[in-house]
Amino acid sequence: MLGGKFIRDPHVRYLGGEMVRLKEDPNAISYFELCKIVKDGLGFNIVQLIYFHILGSRTLQDNLRVVW
């Protein structure tokens, strides 16, 4: 399964992949829990980068963050 990609035309969008909406508080979830969600929920065996965006906040291009 291949993931999507971020494009800018002129705003940043994510195309061709799947997204997971979390019910958990993003300030209280660990990186390892996120990896498990990606692996189990989306079927990926390898996780390279996880990005997050809080809905209701600014646009995707202004609020897209990598989870470290």
Secondary structure, DSSP 8 states (H G I E B T S, - for coil): ----EEEESSSEEEESS------S-TTS--HHHHHHHHHHHH--S-----EE--TTSS-HHHH-EE--
